[in-house]
Amino acid sequence: MIESRAAVAFETGSPLVIETVRFEEPLEHEVLVTMSAAAICHSDLHTINGPMPYLPMIIGHEAAGVVERVGAGVSSLAPGDAVIFSFIPSCGRCHYCRRGMTVVCERGPSPAGLPLSGSYRASLRDGTPLAQMQRLGAFSERTVVHEDSCMAIPAGVDPKAASLLACGFTTGAAAVTSTAATREGDSVAVIGAGGVGHAAVIGAVIAGASVIIAVDVDERKLESARRFGATATINATSEDWVARVQELTDGHGADRTISCVTSTAPDQLAALVRATSRGGMAVMVGSVTGLDRIDLPPRVLMWEAKTLAGALFGGHNPQREQARFLDLYRAGRLPLDELITATYTLDQVNEAMDDMAAGRNIRGVIEF
């Protein structure tokens, strides 16, 4: 048995509890990872606030660590390898993976936190089985995961920065560069300037966008977005942001509009499409909590040739984007370190979650 301290959700909407948990030894194609850093993501909060398919559950999914041991048949990793996680483990063999669309691998994500082995790998001291959020459970000093949920990274990369690539940064930046296929000279409007929104702004910079507009209700976040590349900002509490986006783009609307808000309502989605230029693309990146329908006149998409797209983990092949962004970071061209505005210990996990919910950070990271 492998012991570890972990942050466990016992009840929907309740604070996490630090417990000593136990993991089984790695099975075939599984690895034991000693955690180095875990970023705080809104998906963690959405999971805690439920409804959760299974409780109790070890929370956390956006993380970096070091492989400690490997199970039988592991071919892609070895003890001592530094890794980042992927909450969608791509098999590389299914219909979608063979076509480069690893984000929709037939394995899919796992809301119930059931490992690919088909049995729960963690438990409380009394033997109660523990789920692992998205098969990972990253808010734990050690965790057992499938090798397909890991990507090896070069030794020496700061794990705090690397952890951001495991979900949030890749989700936002790749939504602009990959899903939206932003071209040099395009105009981009990012709605929601939190951690994922900041990543989308940086993605627009990488893509060579000429106009990058950040929209939010928090002036502090808008000021920060300007430091990361936004050429204009709009405070949606004091301005009609759709009209302002159109004004900033000579009346056309943005070529690419990227929604990075924490929840989306039907009227917000309609506004996103209205802010998009003819022939442009609107991309939903943030949570669709609160979105129970899509009310759009067909002519908006047909006669104005607009595209409405959803982006899961940023694009078709998140692992490829993770590797690309890691190369840019190592070359000094990606400001991941600057996105981290607070660090915490595992025992401060509830403080970290509260700070994220209150919008106090761009990105918060737990250091182990």
VOPAGU-2260 file (C-alpha; in pm, 1 decimal, decimal comma):
REM VOPAGU-2260
SITE   aa  ch    i         X         Y         Z
SITE  MET   A    0       0,0       0,0       0,0
SITE  ILE   A    1     113,9     354,0     -84,4
SITE  GLU   A    2      18,7     626,3     164,1
SITE  SER   A    3     -35,3     990,8      78,7
SITE  ARG   A    4    -200,1    1303,8     214,2
SITE  ALA   A    5    -476,0    1425,2     -16,9
SITE  ALA   A    6    -758,7    1678,7     -42,7
SITE  VAL   A    7   -1085,3    1484,1     -43,8
SITE  ALA   A    8   -1441,5    1597,9    -121,2
SITE  PHE   A    9   -1692,9    1418,1      98,6
SITE  GLU   A   10   -2003,8    1629,2      34,8
SITE  THR   A   11   -2113,3    1840,6    -260,2
SITE  GLY   A   12   -2041,4    2207,6    -198,3
SITE  SER   A   13   -1844,7    2146,9     122,6
SITE  PRO   A   14   -1478,7    2234,3     197,4
SITE  LEU   A   15   -1216,8    1975,4     111,7
SITE  VAL   A   16   -1070,5    1764,4     390,5
SITE  ILE   A   17    -703,4    1668,1     410,7
SITE  GLU   A   18    -691,8    1292,6     470,0
SITE  THR   A   19    -425,9    1024,7     474,5
SITE  VAL   A   20    -526,2     797,7     186,7
SITE  ARG   A   21    -393,5     473,6      41,5
SITE  PHE   A   22    -321,2     377,2    -317,5
SITE  GLU   A   23    -279,4      29,2    -457,9
SITE  GLU   A   24      49,9     -45,2    -632,8
SITE  PRO   A   25      45,7      48,1   -1003,9
SITE  LEU   A   26    -124,1    -208,2   -1224,2
SITE  GLU   A   27     -42,9    -271,0   -1590,2
SITE  HIS   A   28      14,9      59,4   -1774,5
SITE  GLU   A   29     -15,5     259,0   -1451,9
SITE  VAL   A   30     245,7     480,4   -1285,6
SITE  LEU   A   31     295,8     618,6    -937,3
SITE  VAL   A   32     360,1     993,6    -954,6
SITE  THR   A   33     501,9    1209,8    -677,0
SITE  MET   A   34     333,0    1546,0    -718,9
SITE  SER   A   35     537,9    1864,8    -758,3
SITE  ALA   A   36     273,5    2129,4    -831,6
SITE  ALA   A   37    -101,7    2144,2    -894,0
SITE  ALA   A   38    -276,5    2449,4   -1034,7
SITE  ILE   A   39    -618,1    2557,5    -912,1
SITE  CYS   A   40    -875,6    2538,8   -1191,9
SITE  HIS   A   41   -1241,7    2641,3   -1206,8
SITE  SER   A   42   -1318,5    2284,6   -1313,6
SITE  ASP   A   43   -1212,7    2178,0    -963,4
SITE  LEU   A   44   -1472,2    2413,6    -818,7
SITE  HIS   A   45   -1739,9    2298,9   -1066,2
SITE  THR   A   46   -1668,1    1938,8    -964,5
SITE  ILE   A   47   -1690,4    2015,1    -592,1
SITE  ASN   A   48   -2017,2    2203,7    -636,8
SITE  GLY   A   49   -2153,8    1905,4    -828,7
SITE  PRO   A   50   -2364,8    1718,8    -870,0
SITE  MET   A   51   -2088,4    1460,9    -829,0
SITE  PRO   A   52   -2148,5    1109,5    -969,8
SITE  TYR   A   53   -1940,4     950,5    -695,0
SITE  LEU   A   54   -1819,7    1050,7    -348,3
SITE  PRO   A   55   -1575,7    1064,6    -178,6
SITE  MET   A   56   -1330,9    1192,7    -441,0
SITE  ILE   A   57    -973,3    1323,0    -446,3
SITE  ILE   A   58    -992,2    1657,7    -628,6
SITE  GLY   A   59    -737,9    1812,5    -867,2
SITE  HIS   A   60    -633,4    1750,1   -1227,5
SITE  GLU   A   61    -403,5    2029,9   -1353,4
SITE  ALA   A   62     -62,6    1923,3   -1231,7
SITE  ALA   A   63     300,7    1824,4   -1277,9
SITE  GLY   A   64     507,6    1564,9   -1096,4
SITE  VAL   A   65     778,2    1300,0   -1116,9
SITE  VAL   A   66     729,1     929,8   -1191,2
SITE  GLU   A   67     826,8     724,9    -887,1
SITE  ARG   A   68     735,8     372,3    -998,4
SITE  VAL   A   69     586,3     209,2   -1306,9
SITE  GLY   A   70     362,2     -90,9   -1350,6
SITE  ALA   A   71     397,9    -376,2   -1596,1
SITE  GLY   A   72     383,8    -288,5   -1964,2
SITE  VAL   A   73     458,9      83,7   -1923,2
SITE  SER   A   74     658,6     184,0   -2229,3
SITE  SER   A   75     637,0     562,1   -2249,2
SITE  LEU   A   76     766,2     653,3   -1902,5
SITE  ALA   A   77    1039,1     553,7   -1658,7
SITE  PRO   A   78    1110,5     630,3   -1292,2
SITE  GLY   A   79    1253,7     978,7   -1259,1
SITE  ASP   A   80    1066,5    1123,4   -1559,4
SITE  ALA   A   81     905,7    1462,7   -1503,9
SITE  VAL   A   82     547,5    1466,1   -1633,5
SITE  ILE   A   83     240,6    1680,4   -1675,1
SITE  PHE   A   84    -110,8    1541,2   -1670,7
SITE  SER   A   85    -383,1    1531,0   -1934,0
SITE  PHE   A   86    -738,3    1491,8   -1804,9
SITE  ILE   A   87    -831,5    1321,1   -2134,3
SITE  PRO   A   88    -608,7    1015,5   -2178,1
SITE  SER   A   89    -568,8     948,7   -2549,6
SITE  CYS   A   90    -533,2     583,8   -2650,0
SITE  GLY   A   91    -379,7     660,6   -2990,9
SITE  ARG   A   92    -572,4     372,4   -3147,8
SITE  CYS   A   93    -943,4     456,5   -3160,2
SITE  HIS   A   94   -1132,5     606,0   -3455,9
SITE  TYR   A   95   -1072,0     963,2   -3337,2
SITE  CYS   A   96    -712,7     932,3   -3216,5
SITE  ARG   A   97    -606,9     782,5   -3551,3
SITE  ARG   A   98    -738,8    1100,2   -3713,3
SITE  GLY   A   99    -545,2    1327,5   -3479,4
SITE  MET   A  100    -854,8    1419,1   -3274,8
SITE  THR   A  101    -721,0    1293,9   -2943,0
SITE  VAL   A  102    -942,2    1534,9   -2745,6
SITE  VAL   A  103   -1245,1    1320,8   -2833,0
SITE  CYS   A  104   -1074,6     986,8   -2769,5
SITE  GLU   A  105   -1337,6     718,7   -2718,4
SITE  ARG   A  106   -1217,3     676,4   -2359,8
SITE  GLY   A  107   -1337,0    1029,6   -2286,6
SITE  PRO   A  108   -1314,8    1215,0   -1955,9
SITE  SER   A  109   -1441,0    1051,0   -1638,7
SITE  PRO   A  110   -1677,2    1260,3   -1420,7
SITE  ALA   A  111   -1706,9     966,7   -1180,8
SITE  GLY   A  112   -1328,5     948,7   -1142,5
SITE  LEU   A  113   -1307,8     575,7   -1221,4
SITE  PRO   A  114    -956,9     473,4   -1337,7
SITE  LEU   A  115    -911,1     303,9   -1674,2
SITE  SER   A  116    -841,9     -22,6   -1491,2
SITE  GLY   A  117   -1212,6     -33,7   -1406,5
SITE  SER   A  118   -1163,0     -31,3   -1029,8
SITE  TYR   A  119   -1091,1     243,6    -779,7
SITE  ARG   A  120    -721,9     255,5    -697,3
SITE  ALA   A  121    -738,9     470,3    -383,1
SITE  SER   A  122    -916,2     433,9     -50,6
SITE  LEU   A  123    -950,9     585,0     292,4
SITE  ARG   A  124    -786,1     413,5     586,5
SITE  ASP   A  125   -1115,3     238,7     667,2
SITE  GLY   A  126   -1123,6      88,7     318,2
SITE  THR   A  127   -1382,2     325,7     163,5
SITE  PRO   A  128   -1304,6     349,8    -210,7
SITE  LEU   A  129   -1196,0     691,7    -335,5
SITE  ALA   A  130   -1260,0     833,8    -680,8
SITE  GLN   A  131    -988,1    1042,9    -846,9
SITE  MET   A  132   -1107,2    1352,3   -1030,9
SITE  GLN   A  133   -1073,5    1282,4   -1405,0
SITE  ARG   A  134    -882,4     963,8   -1311,9
SITE  LEU   A  135    -603,8    1181,8   -1164,8
SITE  GLY   A  136    -670,5    1317,2    -814,5
SITE  ALA   A  137    -386,9    1568,2    -831,6
SITE  PHE   A  138    -443,3    1734,4    -493,1
SITE  SER   A  139    -245,6    1452,4    -336,6
SITE  GLU   A  140     121,2    1414,8    -248,4
SITE  ARG   A  141     127,2    1095,9    -455,8
SITE  THR   A  142    -117,9     945,8    -702,1
SITE  VAL   A  143    -150,9     641,3    -926,6
SITE  VAL   A  144    -261,0     716,2   -1284,0
SITE  HIS   A  145    -257,2     555,2   -1628,5
SITE  GLU   A  146      50,4     627,2   -1840,6
SITE  ASP   A  147    -175,3     767,5   -2114,4
SITE  SER   A  148    -274,7    1046,8   -1874,1
SITE  CYS   A  149      87,1    1167,6   -1858,2
SITE  MET   A  150     323,1    1346,5   -2093,3
SITE  ALA   A  151     696,4    1344,1   -2022,0
SITE  ILE   A  152     863,0    1684,9   -2012,0
SITE  PRO   A  153    1231,9    1778,0   -2000,0
SITE  ALA   A  154    1401,1    1772,9   -1661,4
SITE  GLY   A  155    1457,8    2112,2   -1507,3
SITE  VAL   A  156    1134,4    2276,3   -1625,1
SITE  ASP   A  157     971,4    2464,8   -1337,7
SITE  PRO   A  158     683,0    2234,4   -1235,2
SITE  LYS   A  159     465,2    2529,1   -1130,6
SITE  ALA   A  160     475,9    2670,2   -1483,2
SITE  ALA   A  161     446,8    2325,1   -1640,7
SITE  SER   A  162     135,2    2247,1   -1436,0
SITE  LEU   A  163     -55,2    2525,2   -1613,8
SITE  LEU   A  164     -16,0    2336,6   -1942,1
SITE  ALA   A  165    -204,0    2038,5   -1796,5
SITE  CYS   A  166    -535,9    2217,9   -1845,6
SITE  GLY   A  167    -597,7    2591,5   -1807,4
SITE  PHE   A  168    -333,4    2751,4   -2024,8
SITE  THR   A  169    -361,2    2494,4   -2303,5
SITE  THR   A  170    -741,0    2524,5   -2292,4
SITE  GLY   A  171    -739,5    2901,1   -2341,9
SITE  ALA   A  172    -443,4    2951,6   -2572,8
SITE  ALA   A  173    -514,1    2656,9   -2802,6
SITE  ALA   A  174    -878,1    2762,7   -2836,6
SITE  VAL   A  175    -741,0    3068,8   -3017,5
SITE  THR   A  176    -453,3    2911,7   -3209,9
SITE  SER   A  177    -606,3    2571,2   -3288,1
SITE  THR   A  178    -987,0    2563,9   -3263,8
SITE  ALA   A  179   -1036,3    2919,7   -3390,2
SITE  ALA   A  180    -737,6    2890,7   -3628,5
SITE  THR   A  181    -660,9    3259,1   -3572,2
SITE  ARG   A  182    -452,0    3407,6   -3850,8
SITE  GLU   A  183    -196,4    3685,1   -3848,2
SITE  GLY   A  184    -375,5    4018,6   -3861,7
SITE  ASP   A  185    -707,0    3887,9   -3726,0
SITE  SER   A  186    -902,5    4065,2   -3453,6
SITE  VAL   A  187    -976,8    3862,2   -3140,7
SITE  ALA   A  188   -1218,1    3937,9   -2855,1
SITE  VAL   A  189   -1175,7    3737,6   -2532,6
SITE  ILE   A  190   -1474,8    3745,6   -2298,8
SITE  GLY   A  191   -1371,0    3663,9   -1944,1
SITE  ALA   A  192   -1022,2    3766,4   -1831,2
SITE  GLY   A  193    -952,2    3503,7   -1567,5
SITE  GLY   A  194    -674,1    3247,3   -1596,2
SITE  VAL   A  195    -812,7    3082,8   -1910,1
SITE  GLY   A  196    -896,1    3422,5   -2058,5
SITE  HIS   A  197    -539,8    3541,7   -1999,1
SITE  ALA   A  198    -419,0    3230,3   -2179,6
SITE  ALA   A  199    -650,0    3315,6   -2471,0
SITE  VAL   A  200    -503,3    3666,8   -2485,2
SITE  ILE   A  201    -153,4    3518,6   -2497,1
SITE  GLY   A  202    -270,4    3273,1   -2764,7
SITE  ALA   A  203    -387,8    3568,1   -2973,5
SITE  VAL   A  204     -44,5    3727,3   -2934,2
SITE  ILE   A  205     120,7    3401,8   -3046,2
SITE  ALA   A  206    -110,8    3386,8   -3350,3
SITE  GLY   A  207     -19,0    3742,7   -3452,8
SITE  ALA   A  208    -360,6    3901,7   -3400,7
SITE  SER   A  209    -359,7    4275,1   -3472,1
SITE  VAL   A  210    -643,8    4366,5   -3234,6
SITE  ILE   A  211    -686,1    4180,1   -2905,1
SITE  ILE   A  212    -982,1    4287,3   -2692,8
SITE  ALA   A  213   -1034,6    4163,2   -2336,0
SITE  VAL   A  214   -1382,2    4188,5   -2180,7
SITE  ASP   A  215   -1454,8    4146,0   -1809,5
SITE  VAL   A  216   -1634,0    4305,3   -1514,9
SITE  ASP   A  217   -1320,9    4330,0   -1297,9
SITE  GLU   A  218   -1094,3    4624,6   -1371,9
SITE  ARG   A  219    -796,7    4453,6   -1205,8
SITE  LYS   A  220    -821,1    4160,5   -1446,3
SITE  LEU   A  221    -853,5    4395,1   -1741,4
SITE  GLU   A  222    -542,9    4585,5   -1634,4
SITE  SER   A  223    -357,2    4255,0   -1607,3
SITE  ALA   A  224    -482,3    4145,5   -1951,4
SITE  ARG   A  225    -328,8    4459,5   -2100,0
SITE  ARG   A  226       8,7    4359,2   -1956,1
SITE  PHE   A  227     -19,7    4022,1   -2129,9
SITE  GLY   A  228    -102,5    4160,7   -2472,5
SITE  ALA   A  229    -458,0    4296,1   -2488,6
SITE  THR   A  230    -460,6    4602,9   -2711,6
SITE  ALA   A  231    -797,4    4719,2   -2573,6
SITE  THR   A  232   -1018,4    4634,0   -2276,1
SITE  ILE   A  233   -1389,8    4668,0   -2207,6
SITE  ASN   A  234   -1554,9    4674,9   -1865,8
SITE  ALA   A  235   -1889,2    4505,3   -1927,8
SITE  THR   A  236   -2045,4    4664,5   -1619,6
SITE  SER   A  237   -2016,2    5014,8   -1763,2
SITE  GLU   A  238   -2027,1    4959,9   -2141,3
SITE  ASP   A  239   -2226,8    4769,7   -2401,4
SITE  TRP   A  240   -1942,2    4535,1   -2475,6
SITE  VAL   A  241   -2084,3    4404,5   -2803,9
SITE  ALA   A  242   -2122,1    4756,9   -2943,9
SITE  ARG   A  243   -1774,1    4846,1   -2819,0
SITE  VAL   A  244   -1619,0    4537,3   -2984,8
SITE  GLN   A  245   -1784,0    4637,6   -3311,6
SITE  GLU   A  246   -1658,2    4995,1   -3270,8
SITE  LEU   A  247   -1301,6    4874,3   -3210,7
SITE  THR   A  248   -1318,1    4661,6   -3527,3
SITE  ASP   A  249   -1447,3    4931,3   -3765,4
SITE  GLY   A  250   -1804,6    4812,6   -3728,6
SITE  HIS   A  251   -1736,5    4456,4   -3843,7
SITE  GLY   A  252   -1708,2    4265,1   -3518,6
SITE  ALA   A  253   -1412,8    4050,7   -3415,6
SITE  ASP   A  254   -1286,3    3781,8   -3651,1
SITE  ARG   A  255   -1265,2    3547,2   -3353,6
SITE  THR   A  256   -1465,3    3575,7   -3029,8
SITE  ILE   A  257   -1361,3    3348,3   -2744,4
SITE  SER   A  258   -1590,1    3295,2   -2443,4
SITE  CYS   A  259   -1386,7    3212,8   -2130,4
SITE  VAL   A  260   -1649,7    3294,2   -1867,8
SITE  THR   A  261   -1712,5    3056,2   -1578,9
SITE  SER   A  262   -2075,3    3000,3   -1678,2
SITE  THR   A  263   -2274,5    3083,7   -1989,2
SITE  ALA   A  264   -2639,3    3186,5   -2029,2
SITE  PRO   A  265   -2831,7    3182,7   -2360,4
SITE  ASP   A  266   -2827,6    3563,9   -2389,2
SITE  GLN   A  267   -2450,3    3567,9   -2334,0
SITE  LEU   A  268   -2400,6    3316,6   -2612,2
SITE  ALA   A  269   -2618,0    3520,8   -2846,2
SITE  ALA   A  270   -2410,3    3829,3   -2759,0
SITE  LEU   A  271   -2092,4    3636,8   -2836,7
SITE  VAL   A  272   -2219,8    3558,1   -3185,8
SITE  ARG   A  273   -2339,5    3917,0   -3241,0
SITE  ALA   A  274   -1990,3    4042,0   -3156,4
SITE  THR   A  275   -1843,5    3814,6   -3424,6
SITE  SER   A  276   -1778,5    3941,8   -3774,5
SITE  ARG   A  277   -1937,4    3798,5   -4087,4
SITE  GLY   A  278   -1741,3    3489,8   -4180,9
SITE  GLY   A  279   -1590,8    3479,7   -3832,0
SITE  MET   A  280   -1593,6    3221,3   -3555,8
SITE  ALA   A  281   -1732,7    3227,0   -3202,1
SITE  VAL   A  282   -1577,0    2970,0   -2966,5
SITE  MET   A  283   -1717,4    2847,1   -2636,2
SITE  VAL   A  284   -1433,4    2762,7   -2397,5
SITE  GLY   A  285   -1573,8    2825,8   -2049,0
SITE  SER   A  286   -1827,0    2621,4   -1860,3
SITE  VAL   A  287   -2171,8    2579,4   -2013,5
SITE  THR   A  288   -2325,8    2577,3   -1665,0
SITE  GLY   A  289   -2654,9    2766,4   -1700,4
SITE  LEU   A  290   -2674,2    2708,9   -2076,4
SITE  ASP   A  291   -2976,2    2486,6   -2134,9
SITE  ARG   A  292   -3047,3    2591,6   -2493,1
SITE  ILE   A  293   -2904,0    2782,6   -2787,9
SITE  ASP   A  294   -3131,4    3057,1   -2921,1
SITE  LEU   A  295   -2985,5    3178,9   -3247,8
SITE  PRO   A  296   -3176,4    3266,2   -3566,4
SITE  PRO   A  297   -3045,9    3030,8   -3837,8
SITE  ARG   A  298   -2984,3    3327,1   -4068,4
SITE  VAL   A  299   -2714,0    3452,9   -3830,2
SITE  LEU   A  300   -2504,1    3146,1   -3902,6
SITE  MET   A  301   -2619,9    3082,8   -4259,9
SITE  TRP   A  302   -2649,0    3423,6   -4423,1
SITE  GLU   A  303   -2363,7    3580,2   -4228,9
SITE  ALA   A  304   -2145,2    3268,7   -4262,0
SITE  LYS   A  305   -2059,1    3265,3   -3893,4
SITE  THR   A  306   -1932,5    2955,3   -3715,4
SITE  LEU   A  307   -2017,2    2862,1   -3356,1
SITE  ALA   A  308   -1773,9    2608,0   -3213,8
SITE  GLY   A  309   -1704,4    2437,9   -2884,3
SITE  ALA   A  310   -1347,5    2386,8   -2762,6
SITE  LEU   A  311   -1263,1    2106,7   -2520,5
SITE  PHE   A  312    -908,8    2133,9   -2382,9
SITE  GLY   A  313    -840,4    2395,0   -2650,0
SITE  GLY   A  314    -824,1    2195,1   -2970,5
SITE  HIS   A  315    -821,2    1864,2   -3154,5
SITE  ASN   A  316    -488,1    1742,8   -3014,1
SITE  PRO   A  317    -412,6    1887,0   -2667,7
SITE  GLN   A  318     -93,1    1684,6   -2624,6
SITE  ARG   A  319      51,5    1838,3   -2941,0
SITE  GLU   A  320     -41,2    2186,4   -2815,0
SITE  GLN   A  321     108,3    2112,3   -2471,6
SITE  ALA   A  322     439,1    2020,9   -2637,0
SITE  ARG   A  323     428,6    2330,6   -2857,4
SITE  PHE   A  324     362,8    2566,0   -2566,5
SITE  LEU   A  325     630,6    2396,0   -2357,9
SITE  ASP   A  326     883,6    2461,8   -2635,2
SITE  LEU   A  327     781,1    2828,2   -2645,3
SITE  TYR   A  328     814,4    2853,0   -2267,6
SITE  ARG   A  329    1161,3    2699,0   -2269,9
SITE  ALA   A  330    1260,9    2944,1   -2543,6
SITE  GLY   A  331    1156,0    3235,0   -2319,9
SITE  ARG   A  332     861,2    3327,5   -2540,3
SITE  LEU   A  333     571,7    3224,7   -2315,5
SITE  PRO   A  334     508,1    3410,3   -1984,1
SITE  LEU   A  335     378,0    3118,7   -1778,3
SITE  ASP   A  336     567,7    3221,7   -1464,5
SITE  GLU   A  337     408,0    3565,8   -1471,7
SITE  LEU   A  338      58,1    3414,6   -1474,2
SITE  ILE   A  339     111,7    3260,1   -1129,1
SITE  THR   A  340       2,4    3518,6    -873,4
SITE  ALA   A  341     -11,1    3301,5    -558,2
SITE  THR   A  342     124,3    2971,6    -427,4
SITE  TYR   A  343     -16,2    2752,7    -149,9
SITE  THR   A  344      58,3    2439,0      48,3
SITE  LEU   A  345    -173,3    2138,3      29,6
SITE  ASP   A  346    -310,4    2233,2     372,5
SITE  GLN   A  347    -416,7    2569,9     226,7
SITE  VAL   A  348    -622,5    2412,6     -51,9
SITE  ASN   A  349    -954,3    2559,4      66,9
SITE  GLU   A  350    -799,6    2905,4      89,4
SITE  ALA   A  351    -672,4    2855,9    -265,1
SITE  MET   A  352   -1018,9    2756,3    -385,8
SITE  ASP   A  353   -1177,9    3056,1    -212,4
SITE  ASP   A  354    -923,5    3293,3    -369,4
SITE  MET   A  355    -995,8    3152,4    -714,7
SITE  ALA   A  356   -1372,4    3179,2    -666,8
SITE  ALA   A  357   -1332,5    3540,7    -553,4
SITE  GLY   A  358   -1114,3    3625,8    -853,5
SITE  ARG   A  359    -812,5    3723,2    -643,6
SITE  ASN   A  360    -563,3    3536,5    -863,6
SITE  ILE   A  361    -484,0    3496,3   -1228,2
SITE  ARG   A  362    -349,9    3149,7   -1147,5
SITE  GLY   A  363    -293,7    2991,8    -806,7
SITE  VAL   A  364     -70,8    2685,1    -764,2
SITE  ILE   A  365     -23,0    2433,2    -483,8
SITE  GLU   A  366     342,4    2346,9    -425,3
SITE  PHE   A  367     421,3    2006,5    -275,0
